[in-house]
Amino acid sequence: MPRAEEQSSITETNRRNLAGVLLLGLALLLYALTLDNGLQSSELIGGDLITHQYAQVQARPSNAPGYPLYTMGGWLWFHGIRTIMQAVGVSAPNPLPMLSSYSTLWALLALALLYAILCHVTRSSHRPAGHWPLAWLLGAFYAVTYFFWYYATTTEQYTSAIAQTLAIVYVYFLWREKVRLEIGDWEIRRLGDGNEALRQSPISNLQSLQSSNRSIPQAPHLLIFLAFLCGLSLAHMLTVAFIVPPLLIAILWERPQVLRNGRLVLACSVAALLPLLSYIYVYTRGAAHPEWWGAGDWANAGEWFWAFVSTAQGRDELARGWQAGCAFFDGGFPQLIWGELSVPLLIVGLIGIARLGRQPAFVLYGALLLYLVFDWMYRCGNWYQVILPAYPLILIGVGAAADWWEARYRPRSRWLGYAPLALLVVAIVWRFDASWPRVNSHNRPEDTGLARAAILLDQPLPPRAGLFAQVEEALALDYLVNIWGIRPDLRVVSSDAAAQMLAADGTVLTTFDAAPVLLEELPARLRTPRQAFSADWLALGNAARAPSAQPQEHIDRGLTAGVTLAGYALQPAPAAAGQAVDVTLFWQLADNWPAGLGISLRPTRDGAFLPDAATGAVIQLDAAAPAHGLIQPAPGTMSLVDFYRLPMPADANGVMLIVYRATADGFENLLELPLRYDP
C-alpha cells in the first residue's frame, strides 16, 4: 500500500474509533440521566428485576437456573463500586443506581459490538475502516429503541444477552476473515511466493480448497473462543443458544475439515462446557443458605440444586404457552419489532442480511427463524424479552443494504446516495421522541414502594429486633435492611419466627395495621407484654421499651371515670415522613378505654382549624382508643403511652388536642387543649 494511502487509512481508522467512543459516551450520558433509582410496590412482590438485585448484593443464586456468571459479575460490580466510594469518602445511601448501572455496562458493550460489526461488514477497498458514519447512526438508533434503552437502565439481564449474541456474531466474522486470509497465505506458499494476484484476492481459490486436508489453517484460537462464547449461554440465558445451531452449520459448511481435527473439536467442546463449572457457585451458595430455597420440600441441598437448575417452574410456565387463543401477530414478537424498528427498516434489514454472504446470512436468518418459532410456540408469555437480540441482527442487515445503496447510487447522485443516512437521522429523532416518555426510569412519580418502609426504619428501633408487617411493607422493609444496609441488625420475620424470638426473650415490632394478624397467630402466652413503641410500631416482648417514656408537659387532667391525661410530648416526625409532628399522649387508665370516647388531633393557625386544600374539610387525626385499641389494661391503674403522627401544613403554628364523647345529640368535648408546639 502506498504511504499516502496507508496514512489515509490510519486517519480514517482513528476517526472511526473516536466516533465509536463518542457514541458510547453519549449513550452513557443518556442512560445515566434515565437510570432507575426507585421501586414500585408491585416490583417488590417478585420478578426478575428484584430477584437480580438481591442476587447481586448478596451473591445468592438468581431465579432458576441461577444465572451464575451474570450474578457473580454483578456482585463484583456492585461491591466494587461501593468499596471504591467508601474508600474516597463518598456516601451512596441508594444502591439502586449502582445495581442498574450493571445493565448499562452490558448495554454499552452491546453497542460497541454492534458498531464494530457494522464497521466490519461495510469495509471495502475505498473504506478500509468501514462505513463508520453509517455504523454510528445505526448504533445511535438502536441505543434509543424502547426495550434496549429500558433494559439498559434497569436491573435485568437482557442487555447482557444482547451483548453475548453480538459477541458471537462478531467473533464469527473475525474467524471467517482470519481463515480466508490464512487460506490465501497458505495457497500462496503452496504455489510460490510470486503469485501476487492470488495475494490480492485471497479467497478467489477458496472453493477449490474445501476438500483439502486439515493442515489448511483454521484459526483454531478464534474457533475455541467462539465455542466458549456459545457455551456461556449454558450459564446465562439459554435462549442465546438459539444462534448456535445455524452458526455450527455455517462453520461446517465453510470449513468441513474442522471435524477431522480431533484436537480442535475436543478443545472447542471443553471451551463450550467450561461455563458449566460456574454452577458450583450456585450449589455452594444455596447449600450455605437453605432460607433461599423457596417453596418446596427437599431432603438436602443436592435435591434442591437439581430441582433448581432443571427449572421445573420455568418449564411449567412454558408449557402453558400452547394456548390457541393467544395472539401472535397482535402484540407478539413480530409486531414489537416492526413497531420499534418501523416496517421499512424491518424489510430493508431482512433483505440486506442476504448481502452479508451465504454463510453469515444463514446464521442470521436461522437465528431469526428460531426466535420466531419460539415466540409462536410460547406466545402467551413475555418471552419476546429474551429474543431482543433480533433487533441488532436486523440492523446489521440494514447496514449492509444501506452501504450497498450508497456505493451504487452515490456516483450518480450525492443526494440519492446519502439518502439512507438522512433517513436514519430522521429515524433516530422519531425513535427518541417515542421512547423517552415511557423509558425514563429516573425519579418516577410512581416509585413509592419504599416510602412507607423508610419512615418505619427512620426511628430509634431496638437492636436485633424482629419486624412484622403486611406483605408490601414487609418486602420493602426487607429490601431496605438487606439491600440498602439500613439497620442490618434488624430482620423481617414471619409470625412463626416472631414467636421464636419472643420465646427467647427477644423483641418484635409490628406495624399497627399488621398487629391484629400477628396477635391472632401468636400463642396466648406470647401476646403480652406489649406497648406502643411509636406512631407506627407496637412492641412485644420483655425487652421492648418506647424511646420516649416521659412527658414534656404534665397535665394530670381527669376526663371521665378511670381516664386521666397525665401529660404529652411533641417531637419532629421522622424526616422520611415529610412535614409532620409526632404527638405522644400519656394516659392513666383504671380499666378499659370507655366505649364512645374518642381522641382528635388537629393542626391550627393562631388557634383556628386548617382546611384540607383538596377537600376543604378540617385536617384532623381521629382515634377511637389509644394504641388503636390493641392494649387492654389489667385491673387497677395503668400507665399507657399513646403515639400519633399529625401532618402539619406549612402555615400551621399550633396543635389542638380534643377528647370527645358520643352523645345522643352528637358529640360532647371533654377536653380542648392547645399543645405547646414550636414549629
Beta strands, then each sheet from edge to edge (+ up, - down):
strand 1: 466-468
strand 2: 491-492
strand 3: 508-511
strand 4: 530-532
strand 5: 537-540
strand 6: 553-560
strand 7: 563-572
strand 8: 580-589
strand 9: 597-605
strand 10: 608-609
strand 11: 621-623
strand 12: 638-647
strand 13: 654-663
strand 14: 666-675
sheet 1: 2+ 1+ 3+ 5- 4+
sheet 2: 6+ 7- 8+ 12-
sheet 3: 10+ 9- 11+
sheet 4: 10+ 9- 13+ 14-
end
